[in-house]
Amino acid sequence: MLVERGLQATNVELVSKAYAIAANFLRRSGAIPDSLVTDERLLGLIVKLLQQGEFNKIRLANKAIAKFQQTEARAVA
């Protein structure tokens, strides 16, 4: 999945860790279902942030969570 997106192998671990942090938070808050299926929208946000130059896993996760929640709020409104 990440290889298809053109990520370098060194960034796969970073994306994986950031995704795990963000997905865990969003699952606990009820924003995404508690399943083993990857949330493509969350993954896309993390990849996009990485491509924009963010390389800290905590900041990647936090920014992705914020953007995810913003899009959820827009969908409800």
N, C-alpha and C positions, 0 to 999 in steps of 0.2 A: 504494500500500500504506500509506504513512504518512498520506496524506490521509484514507484510510478510518478511521484510528485517531483522527482528530480533532486531530492535531498542528498547531500553527501553522507557517507557512512558515519562520519564523526558526529553529525547532527542528529542522527536517528536516536541515539541514546538521550540526548538533550530533549528532543520532542517527546520521547516516550515518558521521561520523568515529569516534564511539565504537564503532559496530558493526564498522567496518573494523579497528580496533585489536583488539577482543576476538575477532573471527572469525579474524584472522590468527594470534593466539596459540593459539587453540583448534585451528585446523587444523594448526599446527606441532606441537602436543602430541599430535595424533591423536584429540582428543575429538570433533571433528566432521569429516565427510568433506571432502576437498579438491575442492569443486565450486563452480559458480557459483550454486547454489541458495541462497537466503536461509534461514538457520536460524530458523524462526518463534519457537522457544522463546527463543533468545538475543535476538532483536529485541524480543520481549515483555518480557523482563527489563529491557532498556535503557529502553523506553518507560515501564514502571512506575516505575523509578528516577527518570526525568525528571519524571514526574507527582508524585513525592514530594518534588521540589524540588532534585534534584541537577543542576547545570548545567555542571560541569567534565567535559570529554570523557574525560580520563584516569581520573578517579574513577568516572565512569559505566562505562567499560570494565572497570576493575579490580573494581568491585562486581558487575558482571554476570558476569564470569569466575568470581568466588568463588561466587556463587549457582548458576551453571551447574554448577560442579564439585561443589557440595554435593548438588544433585539427582542428578547422575551417581553419586555415592558411595552415596546412598540406594537408587538403582535396582539397584546391584550387590549391596548387602548384603541 
